[in-house]
Amino acid sequence: MSLHGHVPPEPDLVQLLTPEGSRVSHPDFPLEITDDEITSLYRDLVLVRRFDAEATALQRQGELGLWASCLGQEAAQVGAARALRKQDMAFPTYREHGVAWCRDVDPVTLLGMFRGVSLGGWNPNENNFNLYTIVLGAQTLHAVGYAMGVVRDGAVGSGEYDRDTAVLAFFGDGASSQGDVNEAFIWAAAANLPVVFYCQNNQWAISEAVERQSRVPLFQRASGFGFPGVRIDGNDVLACLAVTRLALDEARSGQGPTLIEAYTYRMGAHTTSDDPTRYRLSDELETWRLRDPIERVRAYLVREAGIGQDFFDSLDAESDALAERIREACRTLEDPGPLSPFDHVYAQMTDELAEQRAGYAEYLNSFEEAR
């Protein structure tokens, strides 16, 4: 007998829409959805991809210092985000542009951080969408802390639709190796917190394949911490919606955390400073092109829902208009003044900080006086 024989096999994915665009059912995750709602999801996917493409182009033109593309991960993000209720809180990494879109954060606002004119640019309380987090995995602890507050506010298990609140924490397969993520699992399990951990397994933690980080599927780690985990087809927007919706419902009702592993693929570079041709094969990329999250929805809409060309032409025009607005707005983003960082340290400026601000202002004025 060998203990090494106990490594579990790879599981099947939860899938509700095949790569060919055919609807399939799953006994544990039924989804009632109209063709109009699927059409709306398709619009989200297309516009998020267009925004992402424009941001990448702007970086190449020198308008952004860096960009982290979500190409190929649109379904994983849109499906999860559309499962949120208004009062739920989302904690992103730095790549959740699709989630930001669904939470009504202006795409131009997202560009501010990557252009270097802001440290975030939006108020998390206005959209219940936290600021982007660059430190890998740190946002999972922030999410758990927020979930603790939700419990103390009595906003779990009350049965009130507009009150009960869940927290959705995004992270990547690379971040799953960080201590912060595992500590967040421990706290969430021990306190039975209303948080759903959503891992977008895009196969590559920068240049490190996921197989080099974990000998078991990532979602199976949840069982070791005492809560359920499930792996879904991350390129299937319907599966992402159905599974995340159920997990959030259970969190709001007081049944505790869940780990969702959205099995997807990063089609582009880790960021615009990365060259993925140095560590992955072109054959792998072509295999995943056949699983494109947008094309499968389009195939369904054309073949099963009878959506005509007029809709797609109209969406193309909307996409072009969005791209033009993003290009123009990005180039006109105002640079922050040198004193502006003092204004955003505290909700109310302290006397000590005001004194420091005045001293720095005097220092800056000395240059003008010397001219």
RODO-2510 file (C-alpha; in nm, 4 decimals, decimal comma):
residues 371
     n   res          X          Y          Z
     1     m     0,0000     0,0000     0,0000
     2     s     0,1227     0,3497    -0,0877
     3     l    -0,0025     0,6714     0,0650
     4     h     0,0730     0,8455    -0,2637
     5     g    -0,2196     0,6657    -0,4245
     6     h    -0,4591     0,8906    -0,2318
     7     v    -0,4112     1,1969    -0,4541
     8     p    -0,7636     1,2563    -0,5930
     9     p    -0,8237     1,2593    -0,9688
    10     e    -0,9172     1,5687    -1,1676
    11     p    -1,2936     1,6308    -1,1392
    12     d    -1,5453     1,7235    -1,4045
    13     l    -1,6359     2,0891    -1,4478
    14     v    -1,9782     2,2321    -1,3780
    15     q    -2,0914     2,3436    -1,7228
    16     l    -2,4244     2,4810    -1,8471
    17     l    -2,3185     2,6077    -2,1915
    18     t    -2,0799     2,4017    -2,4037
    19     p    -1,8035     2,5544    -2,6183
    20     e    -2,0266     2,4810    -2,9172
    21     g    -2,3055     2,6936    -2,7695
    22     s    -2,5431     2,4189    -2,6547
    23     r    -2,7351     2,4461    -2,3269
    24     v    -2,6826     2,1551    -2,0883
    25     s    -2,8167     2,0970    -1,7382
    26     h    -2,6528     2,0117    -1,4082
    27     p    -2,8512     1,8458    -1,1269
    28     d    -2,6930     2,0531    -0,8515
    29     f    -2,6920     2,3917    -1,0233
    30     p    -3,0142     2,4594    -1,2156
    31     l    -3,0430     2,7972    -1,3819
    32     e    -3,3643     2,9629    -1,4904
    33     i    -3,2696     3,2335    -1,7372
    34     t    -3,4393     3,3932    -2,0349
    35     d    -3,2873     3,4520    -2,3766
    36     d    -3,3114     3,8257    -2,3101
    37     e    -3,1004     3,7824    -1,9997
    38     i    -2,8443     3,5765    -2,1912
    39     t    -2,8371     3,8502    -2,4548
    40     s    -2,7620     4,1023    -2,1812
    41     l    -2,4773     3,8858    -2,0545
    42     y    -2,3405     3,8686    -2,4084
    43     r    -2,3417     4,2482    -2,4248
    44     d    -2,1422     4,2613    -2,1007
    45     l    -1,8853     4,0168    -2,2377
    46     v    -1,8369     4,2032    -2,5639
    47     l    -1,8044     4,5482    -2,4084
    48     v    -1,5674     4,4283    -2,1370
    49     r    -1,3429     4,2704    -2,4002
    50     r    -1,3468     4,5870    -2,6093
    51     f    -1,2558     4,8009    -2,3102
    52     d    -0,9738     4,5622    -2,2238
    53     a    -0,8413     4,5723    -2,5814
    54     e    -0,8464     4,9516    -2,5871
    55     a    -0,6636     4,9716    -2,2543
    56     t    -0,3947     4,7376    -2,3853
    57     a    -0,3574     4,9529    -2,6963
    58     l    -0,3351     5,2697    -2,4858
    59     q    -0,0522     5,1164    -2,2850
    60     r     0,1335     5,0260    -2,6034
    61     q     0,0938     5,3874    -2,7139
    62     g     0,2506     5,5134    -2,3919
    63     e    -0,0726     5,6430    -2,2386
    64     l    -0,0701     5,3904    -1,9513
    65     g     0,2257     5,2757    -1,7490
    66     l     0,0953     4,9187    -1,7250
    67     w    -0,2159     4,7125    -1,7949
    68     a    -0,3304     4,3735    -1,6649
    69     s    -0,5534     4,2206    -1,9316
    70     c    -0,8558     4,0027    -1,8577
    71     l    -0,8700     3,8609    -2,2124
    72     g    -1,0258     3,5140    -2,1961
    73     q    -1,1580     3,5604    -1,8426
    74     e    -1,4615     3,7731    -1,9248
    75     a    -1,7173     3,5001    -1,8517
    76     a    -1,5628     3,4147    -1,5165
    77     q    -1,5905     3,7772    -1,4111
    78     v    -1,9228     3,8785    -1,5629
    79     g    -2,1007     3,5616    -1,4501
    80     a    -1,9823     3,6014    -1,0918
    81     a    -2,0516     3,9741    -1,0798
    82     r    -2,4065     3,9401    -1,2108
    83     a    -2,4794     3,7007    -0,9229
    84     l    -2,4219     3,9799    -0,6706
    85     r    -2,7006     4,1750    -0,5074
    86     k    -2,6715     4,5494    -0,4625
    87     q    -2,5761     4,5221    -0,0935
    88     d    -2,3102     4,2554    -0,1481
    89     m    -1,9446     4,3621    -0,1451
    90     a    -1,6813     4,2547    -0,3986
    91     f    -1,3072     4,2546    -0,3335
    92     p    -1,1034     4,2408    -0,6578
    93     t    -0,7410     4,1879    -0,7456
    94     y    -0,6112     4,4166    -1,0221
    95     r    -0,7619     4,2290    -1,3186
    96     e    -1,1368     4,2262    -1,2431
    97     h    -1,2349     4,4786    -1,5083
    98     g    -1,5441     4,2729    -1,5910
    99     v    -1,6591     4,2839    -1,2300
   100     a    -1,5997     4,6598    -1,2193
   101     w    -1,8121     4,6958    -1,5327
   102     c    -2,0993     4,5029    -1,3765
   103     r    -2,0748     4,7131    -1,0590
   104     d    -2,1104     5,0314    -1,2692
   105     v    -1,7581     5,1605    -1,2154
   106     d    -1,6724     5,3840    -1,5118
   107     p    -1,4011     5,2109    -1,7212
   108     v    -1,2172     5,5414    -1,7514
   109     t    -1,1878     5,5528    -1,3740
   110     l    -1,0073     5,2183    -1,3797
   111     l    -0,7433     5,3650    -1,6089
   112     g    -0,6430     5,6302    -1,3560
   113     m    -0,4348     5,3957    -1,1435
   114     f    -0,2587     5,2474    -1,4457
   115     r    -0,1903     5,5956    -1,5827
   116     g    -0,0551     5,7063    -1,2470
   117     v    -0,3029     5,9872    -1,1797
   118     s    -0,4804     5,8212    -0,8860
   119     l    -0,4375     5,5489    -0,6284
   120     g    -0,7777     5,4015    -0,7089
   121     g    -1,0169     5,6663    -0,8169
   122     w    -1,3538     5,5450    -0,6932
   123     n    -1,5369     5,5255    -0,3626
   124     p    -1,5877     5,1556    -0,2775
   125     n    -1,9058     5,2362    -0,0849
   126     e    -2,0778     5,3855    -0,3889
   127     n    -2,0671     5,0651    -0,5942
   128     n    -1,9835     4,8057    -0,3265
   129     f    -1,6695     4,7331    -0,5240
   130     n    -1,3436     4,7649    -0,3333
   131     l    -1,0321     4,9270    -0,4744
   132     y    -0,7952     4,7158    -0,6825
   133     t    -0,5396     4,5311    -0,4700
   134     i    -0,1882     4,4862    -0,6056
   135     v    -0,0490     4,2842    -0,3143
   136     l    -0,1273     3,9218    -0,4020
   137     g    -0,3987     3,7711    -0,1845
   138     a    -0,4270     4,0639     0,0562
   139     q    -0,7838     4,1344    -0,0536
   140     t    -0,9024     3,7976     0,0779
   141     l    -0,8200     3,9075     0,4318
   142     h    -0,9912     4,2413     0,3678
   143     a    -1,2969     4,0488     0,2493
   144     v    -1,2997     3,8328     0,5605
   145     g    -1,2747     4,1394     0,7815
   146     y    -1,5662     4,2969     0,5971
   147     a    -1,7635     3,9738     0,6373
   148     m    -1,7004     3,9879     1,0120
   149     g    -1,8546     4,3333     1,0132
   150     v    -2,1540     4,2084     0,8162
   151     v    -2,2195     3,9459     1,0830
   152     r    -2,1906     4,2021     1,3615
   153     d    -2,4366     4,4249     1,1767
   154     g    -2,6903     4,1429     1,1863
   155     a    -2,7030     4,1345     0,8044
   156     v    -2,6826     3,7553     0,7724
   157     g    -2,9681     3,5093     0,8048
   158     s    -3,2388     3,7682     0,8702
   159     g    -3,4447     3,6552     0,5736
   160     e    -3,4677     4,0106     0,4389
   161     y    -3,3771     4,0159     0,0684
   162     d    -3,2335     4,3676     0,0678
   163     r    -3,0517     4,3290     0,4003
   164     d    -2,8742     3,9940     0,4068
   165     t    -2,5251     4,0475     0,2673
   166     a    -2,2525     3,8304     0,1191
   167     v    -1,8913     3,9075     0,0311
   168     l    -1,7223     3,7934    -0,2901
   169     a    -1,3421     3,7741    -0,2819
   170     f    -1,1524     3,7324    -0,6092
   171     f    -0,8013     3,5952    -0,6425
   172     g    -0,5919     3,3993    -0,8902
   173     d    -0,4301     3,0588    -0,8915
   174     g    -0,0949     3,2167    -0,8120
   175     a    -0,2348     3,3964    -0,5090
   176     s    -0,3651     3,0648    -0,3755
   177     s    -0,0058     2,9939    -0,2712
   178     q     0,0064     3,3064    -0,0571
   179     g    -0,0254     3,2825     0,3189
   180     d    -0,2879     3,5567     0,3245
   181     v    -0,5326     3,3430     0,1260
   182     n    -0,4922     3,0429     0,3517
   183     e    -0,5261     3,2594     0,6609
   184     a    -0,8461     3,4028     0,5146
   185     f    -0,9760     3,0472     0,4675
   186     i    -0,9058     2,9702     0,8335
   187     w    -1,0843     3,2797     0,9646
   188     a    -1,3814     3,2365     0,7321
   189     a    -1,4282     2,8720     0,8282
   190     a    -1,3780     2,9207     1,2012
   191     a    -1,6317     3,2047     1,2183
   192     n    -1,8670     3,0628     0,9523
   193     l    -1,8492     3,3935     0,7651
   194     p    -2,0641     3,4951     0,4644
   195     v    -1,7790     3,5068     0,2141
   196     v    -1,7410     3,3328    -0,1218
   197     f    -1,3822     3,2862    -0,2351
   198     y    -1,3646     3,3017    -0,6142
   199     c    -1,0415     3,1732    -0,7648
   200     q    -0,9895     3,2446    -1,1326
   201     n    -0,7532     2,9653    -1,2248
   202     n    -0,6132     3,1018    -1,5497
   203     q    -0,3400     2,8340    -1,5499
   204     w    -0,0428     3,0675    -1,5127
   205     a     0,0800     3,2602    -1,2094
   206     i     0,2852     3,4976    -1,4237
   207     s     0,5213     3,2326    -1,5671
   208     e     0,4552     2,9460    -1,3247
   209     a     0,2099     2,6749    -1,4289
   210     v    -0,0571     2,5844    -1,1751
   211     e     0,0671     2,2235    -1,1736
   212     r     0,3873     2,3491    -1,0121
   213     q     0,1926     2,4974    -0,7225
   214     s    -0,0673     2,2365    -0,6319
   215     r    -0,0852     1,8589    -0,6629
   216     v    -0,4625     1,8639    -0,6274
   217     p    -0,7289     2,0804    -0,7944
   218     l    -0,7397     2,4114    -0,6157
   219     f    -1,1052     2,3891    -0,5130
   220     q    -1,0352     2,0705    -0,3150
   221     r    -0,8279     2,2708    -0,0689
   222     a    -1,1528     2,4001     0,0778
   223     s    -1,2327     2,0651     0,2375
   224     g    -0,9159     2,0875     0,4436
   225     f    -1,0426     2,4101     0,5973
   226     g    -1,3932     2,2806     0,6567
   227     f    -1,6107     2,4351     0,3876
   228     p    -1,7284     2,3261     0,0410
   229     g    -1,5509     2,3850    -0,2868
   230     v    -1,6579     2,3457    -0,6479
   231     r    -1,4855     2,3726    -0,9848
   232     i    -1,6695     2,5335    -1,2736
   233     d    -1,6058     2,5986    -1,6409
   234     g    -1,4765     2,9523    -1,6082
   235     n    -1,5391     3,0182    -1,9776
   236     d    -1,9097     2,9411    -1,9336
   237     v    -2,0862     3,2574    -1,8185
   238     l    -2,4013     3,0640    -1,7275
   239     a    -2,2174     2,8185    -1,5010
   240     c    -2,0311     3,1064    -1,3367
   241     l    -2,3615     3,2840    -1,2736
   242     a    -2,5492     2,9800    -1,1420
   243     v    -2,2821     2,8484    -0,9057
   244     t    -2,1849     3,1893    -0,7691
   245     r    -2,5494     3,2824    -0,7169
   246     l    -2,6103     2,9682    -0,5113
   247     a    -2,2911     3,0149    -0,3075
   248     l    -2,3824     3,3770    -0,2322
   249     d    -2,7367     3,2752    -0,1355
   250     e    -2,5983     3,0212     0,1099
   251     a    -2,3547     3,2749     0,2515
   252     r    -2,6310     3,5292     0,3098
   253     s    -2,8461     3,2701     0,4853
   254     g    -2,5707     3,1893     0,7350
   255     q    -2,4352     2,8663     0,5862
   256     g    -2,0801     2,9967     0,5701
   257     p    -1,8064     3,0219     0,3088
   258     t    -1,7564     2,8478    -0,0252
   259     l    -1,4571     2,8225    -0,2569
   260     i    -1,5288     2,8398    -0,6302
   261     e    -1,2523     2,7555    -0,8745
   262     a    -1,3319     2,9071    -1,2145
   263     y    -1,1223     2,6996    -1,4542
   264     t    -1,0297     2,9442    -1,7301
   265     y    -0,7294     3,0712    -1,9235
   266     r    -0,5362     3,3949    -1,9535
   267     m    -0,5211     3,4445    -2,3305
   268     g    -0,2859     3,7393    -2,3123
   269     a     0,0176     3,8330    -2,1091
   270     h     0,0160     3,8541    -1,7300
   271     t     0,0613     4,2281    -1,7748
   272     t     0,1866     4,4360    -2,0634
   273     s     0,5401     4,4008    -1,9229
   274     d     0,5256     4,0202    -1,9650
   275     d     0,6179     3,8006    -2,2633
   276     p     0,4152     3,4768    -2,2384
   277     t     0,5891     3,3225    -2,5409
   278     r     0,8878     3,2583    -2,3139
   279     y     0,7046     3,0086    -2,0946
   280     r     0,4016     2,8620    -2,2753
   281     l     0,3405     2,6907    -2,6076
   282     s     0,1339     2,8316    -2,8920
   283     d    -0,0516     2,4984    -2,9187
   284     e    -0,1887     2,5518    -2,5683
   285     l    -0,3164     2,8943    -2,6654
   286     e    -0,4901     2,7602    -2,9744
   287     t    -0,6614     2,4876    -2,7725
   288     w    -0,8144     2,7479    -2,5437
   289     r    -0,9227     2,9683    -2,8338
   290     l    -1,1744     2,6972    -2,9155
   291     r    -1,3267     2,7495    -2,5685
   292     d    -1,3732     3,1230    -2,6119
   293     p    -1,6294     3,2524    -2,3608
   294     i    -1,7880     3,4991    -2,6031
   295     e    -1,8159     3,2829    -2,9125
   296     r    -2,0112     3,0110    -2,7332
   297     v    -2,2747     3,2614    -2,6200
   298     r    -2,2982     3,4076    -2,9686
   299     a    -2,3444     3,0586    -3,1121
   300     y    -2,6313     2,9987    -2,8715
   301     l    -2,7972     3,3317    -2,9460
   302     v    -2,7842     3,2787    -3,3213
   303     r    -2,8780     2,9122    -3,3313
   304     e    -3,1139     2,8721    -3,0360
   305     a    -3,2462     3,2187    -2,9518
   306     g    -3,2850     3,3414    -3,3088
   307     i    -3,1045     3,6696    -3,2490
   308     g    -3,0587     3,8491    -3,5814
   309     q    -2,7657     4,0402    -3,7274
   310     d    -2,9195     4,3760    -3,6373
   311     f    -2,8470     4,3133    -3,2695
   312     f    -2,4827     4,2303    -3,3333
   313     d    -2,4393     4,5320    -3,5629
   314     s    -2,5892     4,7570    -3,2966
   315     l    -2,3580     4,6108    -3,0326
   316     d    -2,0576     4,6649    -3,2605
   317     a    -2,1539     5,0307    -3,2905
   318     e    -2,1908     5,0584    -2,9117
   319     s    -1,8533     4,8921    -2,8716
   320     d    -1,6896     5,1398    -3,1102
   321     a    -1,8443     5,4316    -2,9240
   322     l    -1,7167     5,2971    -2,5913
   323     a    -1,3675     5,2591    -2,7342
   324     e    -1,3660     5,6152    -2,8669
   325     r    -1,4810     5,7546    -2,5320
   326     i    -1,2126     5,5594    -2,3470
   327     r    -0,9356     5,6786    -2,5780
   328     e    -1,0342     6,0431    -2,5521
   329     a    -1,0998     6,0384    -2,1795
   330     c    -0,7769     5,8569    -2,0953
   331     r    -0,5625     6,1185    -2,2669
   332     t    -0,7372     6,4001    -2,0818
   333     l    -0,7147     6,2554    -1,7305
   334     e    -0,5747     6,5301    -1,5122
   335     d    -0,2496     6,4824    -1,3265
   336     p    -0,2919     6,5150    -0,9490
   337     g    -0,1539     6,8168    -0,7713
   338     p     0,1463     6,7594    -0,5420
   339     l    -0,0619     6,8412    -0,2332
   340     s    -0,3512     6,6079    -0,3164
   341     p    -0,2138     6,3024    -0,1295
   342     f    -0,2637     6,4871     0,1986
   343     d    -0,6347     6,5203     0,1264
   344     h    -0,7076     6,1485     0,1212
   345     v    -0,5241     6,0095     0,4237
   346     y    -0,8051     6,0596     0,6755
   347     a    -1,1744     6,1364     0,6437
   348     q    -1,0994     6,4510     0,8486
   349     m    -0,7505     6,5956     0,8315
   350     t    -0,5627     6,5911     1,1609
   351     d    -0,3768     6,8936     1,2934
   352     e    -0,0445     6,7147     1,2503
   353     l    -0,1181     6,6284     0,8872
   354     a    -0,2381     6,9817     0,8175
   355     e     0,0901     7,1148     0,9545
   356     q     0,2843     6,8787     0,7305
   357     r     0,0762     6,9855     0,4315
   358     a     0,1404     7,3511     0,5014
   359     g     0,5119     7,2854     0,5358
   360     y     0,5260     7,1023     0,2051
   361     a     0,3247     7,3774     0,0352
   362     e     0,5734     7,6349     0,1639
   363     y     0,8561     7,4198     0,0277
   364     l     0,6943     7,4049    -0,3161
   365     n     0,6306     7,7791    -0,3167
   366     s     0,9983     7,8427    -0,2539
   367     f     1,0739     7,7211    -0,6049
   368     e     0,8300     7,9726    -0,7523
   369     e     0,9812     8,2541    -0,5465
   370     a     1,3309     8,1604    -0,6660
   371     r     1,2391     8,2132    -1,0329
***
